[in-house]
């Protein structure tokens, strides 16, 4: 039995990951449009780089600081769409050789979206978009 690679990477070294969120059903398409606009027009320009500090080694004895660029992890801006009646979809377009794409998703994109938009609920799934 062979293990499936996630995400599936195409021959050009790119992949697309779809993230589904619960969305307040009273919010609908207009809310999804507002979230997409905020992500592209405000969040993305303000977050082209991320100064990340993390600890490693015994008892976190080694502190590592690095600057991660959004453009090093992704080949295209995220896309946002609405799936009736109560689901918001975000597609991330990643570069295969980028290790921090997951960190962007888990530590920055998802929590910051959920903090900005209380009508955005739990993350329902993360799957290949192709």
N, C-alpha and C positions, 0 to 999 in steps of 0.2 A: 504494500500500500504506500502510495506516495503522499507526502504532505503538501497541502496547498499553500502557496505563498500568499500572504496578505500584506499589502495590497498587490493585486495583479499588475505587473509592470509590462508595458508594451515594448516593442522592439526599439523604440526611440528613447527608452529610459524614463518614461513618464507613467503616471498613474492618476486615477481619479477616485476619490473616496467620498461616499455619500453619508451624511450625518442626518438622522431624522430626530426631530424634537416634537414633543407634545406641544400643542398650541391651543390656547383658550379658544373654544369654538365660537365665542362671541366676537372674536378678533378678526378672523378670516383673512381674505386676500389683501385688504388694505393694511392690515397689521404686518403681514409678510412683506409687503412692499416697503413699509416704513423700516423694518428691520434690515432689509437688503440695502436700502439707501444709507442707513447709518453705518453699516458694516463697510461699504465701499467708500462713501464720502467722508466719513469721520474716523472710524476705527483704523482702517487700513493706512491712510496717510500718517496718522499719529503713531503707528506701530511698524514702521518699515524696518526698525532694528529693535532688538531686545537685549538689554544688559542683564544676563542671567548669572546668578551666584548660587552655587550649590556645594555641598560638602560630600566628601568621599573618605575612604580609609577608616581605620579604627576610630570609633566614637566621633566620626566627622572631623578628624584631625587635619584633613587636607581640604582647604577651601579653594574652589576653582571659580574664576570669573571669566566670562566670555561674552562677546557680542555676537548675536545671531541675527542674520539678515533674512527678512521674509522672502526676498527674491532668490536666496540660496536654496530655500526649501520648496518654493512653489513657482511654477512656470506661467501661471495665469491667476488673475484675481478670483476669489471665491464667487460662486453663483448661488443665489437664493431663490427658492420657488415655494409655492404653496400647494399642498396636496389636501384637497377637501376631504373630510370636513374639519379636521383638527390636527394637521401635521405640517411642520415647516421643514424643508429640506435645504441643506447647505452642501454644496459640492466643493471639495478642496482639490486643486489640481497640482499634484506634487511631482517632485523630481526624485527619481529612484535612489540616487546616491546621497540623499539628504536624510541623515539620521534624526534631526530635530523636528521633522514634520509632526510627529506625534506629540512632542512637547508643546508646539504651538497650539495644537488642537486641545489638549487636556489642560494645559496651564494658562493659556491666554484666551483663545478664541471662545471656547465654550463657556467658561466662567464669566468672562466679561460680557458676552451676549446675555446670559441669564441674569446678571446683575443689572444691566441696562434695561431689560425688558421683562418685567415680572409676569407678563402673559405667556412667556416662553417657559414651558415646563421641562420635565425630565428628558434626558437624551434617551431615545427609544432604540436606536440602532446605529451602528457604524458598519458600512459594507462597501464592497467594490461598486463603483458607479457604472462600470462598463459590463 
